[in-house]
Amino acid sequence: MSENRTIDYYNTNAEKFFNDTVGIELNDFYVKFLNYIPDGGRILDLGCGSGRDTLYFLQKGYDVISMDASEEMVKLSSELTKRKTLFLRIEDIDFQNQFDGIWACASLLHIDKKLTESVFNILCNALRDDGVLYASYKYGKGTSILEDRYYNNYDETSFAEVIDNVSNFEILTNWITKDLRPDRQDEKWLNVILKKSNL
């Protein structure tokens, strides 16, 4: 199954992935997201990887729960943040109305495309009313396998079509960025912020 191969990749390459990503500078992304989060609000860092973003949010005074499906990444992120990272798959979360924001930086893109709508419903349930979700995807269409990792790709149109089928989520904004790793500058990413509306 594609998801298991992806988790295996992160378990096997955890230290390299940690070293490659822990220093990436995302301040512009954080500012866009935190504009919608109350001071000291509760954030779920979904697929937290190295723990880089969790650490940033904690240092800014937010209440953060972090989780990852890779046992090895959980160990490394827990060490970095000095907080326990939950060992949990995205599809298995069962939070209800608990978060002001969900941060899903390069994590939902590993979810099987067929599960995307159901996962967004799960995440919508985890948010409080007017809560927001940030997500990023490799820019494109369809699915791909790179370095034994499964990717579920979107552009603005194909992503909007998915969200049209999810009750209570609306797209607040989206923007395109280049990959921030020096060896990946030719790759583009779709970034989106969604809001839970209580219509």
N, C-alpha and C positions, 0 to 999 in steps of 0.2 A: 504493500500500500504506500502511496506517495508520501503521506504524512510521516509514516514510520521511518522512511528513508531520510526525510528531512531532519527529523529528530536525531537519528543516528549520526547524521553529518555534524550537527552541533555538539553532540556528545563527544565525537571523535576529534573535532577540531576546536573545542571550546577555548583553549588557551590562545590559539592563533586568532580566532574570531574576536576574543576579548581585546587582545593587543591591537588589532586592526581597527577596532571601533570605539574603544573607550575614550579616546582623545578627540573624537569628531566634534566640531563646534556647531551647535544647533541653536544658538541664541535667537536668531530671527524666527525660527519655528516655535520656540518656547513662548516668545512674546505674543505671537498670533493666537496661540492656544490659551495662554493664561489671561488674555484680555476678557475671556468669557467665564473665568473661574473666580469665585469670590476669594478674598484673602483668607488663607488658612483652609481653603476648601479641600474636599477629599478627592483624591485622584487614584485611578487604577492604572498602573503601568503594565500593559498587556503584552506579554512576550518581551520581557524587559531586557533580555540579552545580558550585556555586561553589567547592567545596573547604572549606567552612566546617567540616564535621564531621571531615574528615581532619586539618585544622589542630588542632582540639581534641584529637583522639586522640594526635597527635604530641606536643603540648605536655604531655600526661599520661604520656608515656613509652612509648606503644605502638608497635609496628612496623606501619606502615600501607602498604598498596598501594591506590591509588585509580584508578578508571577511569570513563570516560564515553563515550557513543556520539556525542556532539556535538563536532566538532573545535574549535568556538569555545569551548565550555565547558572543554574540555581545556586550552586556552591560558590562560584566566582562572584556573582552579583551580591550574594549575602555577605561575602568578605568585604567587597568594596563599600557597601552601604552601611555595614554594621547592623543590618536589619534582616530578619528572616524573609527570604523570598519564597513564595508559595510554589510548590512543585505541582503544576496544574495545567491541563490542556484548555485551550480557549473554549472548546465545545462543551466542556464539563463544568463551567462556572455556573453558579446558581445564586448570584447576588440579586437583590430586589431593592430598587430605589435607594441605592447606597452612595452613589458617586456624583459629584459635581462635574467631573470630567473623566474621560477614558483616553489614555494616550496609547496608541497602537502604531508605533513607529516601525515600519518594515516587519510587521508580524502577521497581520491578517492576510497578507499576500501569499502565505504558505497554506492557507485553508483551502481545501478542495472547493473548486468553483461551484460545484453543485450544492455545497453547504453554506455558501455566502449569505443568502437571504436569511436562513434560519439563524445563523450566527449573529447577524445584525439585529434580529429580533431579541436574541438573548442579551445582547449588549444594551439595547434600548431599555429592556427591563431592569438592567443593573443601574441605569442612570436615574437620577432624580429629574423631576419635570424641569425643563429648560437646561438640562445638562448637555454637555457637548462631547463629541468624540472626534479626535484627530486620527487619521489613518494615512498611510503612504503605500503606494504600489509602484512597481516598475511600469513605466508608461508603455502601453501597447494594447494588444488584444489577445484573447485566447489564453493558453497555458504554455508553460515551458519548463524544461528541466535543465538546470545549470549546476554543475559541480555536485550532482546528486541531491539537489534541493528543488522541490516543486514550487513553481511560481504561478500565481493567478493574476493576470495582468489586466489593466484597464486604461482607457483614455476617458476624457470627460464625458463623452456620449454614452459609452457602454456602462460606465459607473452610474450615471444618472438613471439609466434604465433599471438597474438593480434597485436603487433607492426608491424608485417609483413603486416598487412592489413591497416595500417595507412600511408598515403602518407607523406613524408617529415620528418618523425621521425626515428632516429636510436638510438640504445642502445649503450651508451658510456661505461657503466660499471654497474655491479650489485654485490651485496654482501649480505651475510646472517648475521643477528645479533640476539642475544637473547633479549627478552623484558627487558627494563631497569627498570621496576617497580619491587621492591623486591618480591612481591607475584606472579609474572608472569614469573619467570626465565626459566620455562620449555617451554615457547612459543617462536617460531622463527618468524622472519620477513624477507621478501624479500625487499631489498632497490635497487632502480634503478635510474640511471641518463640517461635521453634521450636528444638528441640534435636535434634541428630543422635544417635540411639541405635544401638548396634551389636548389636541383637537379631538 
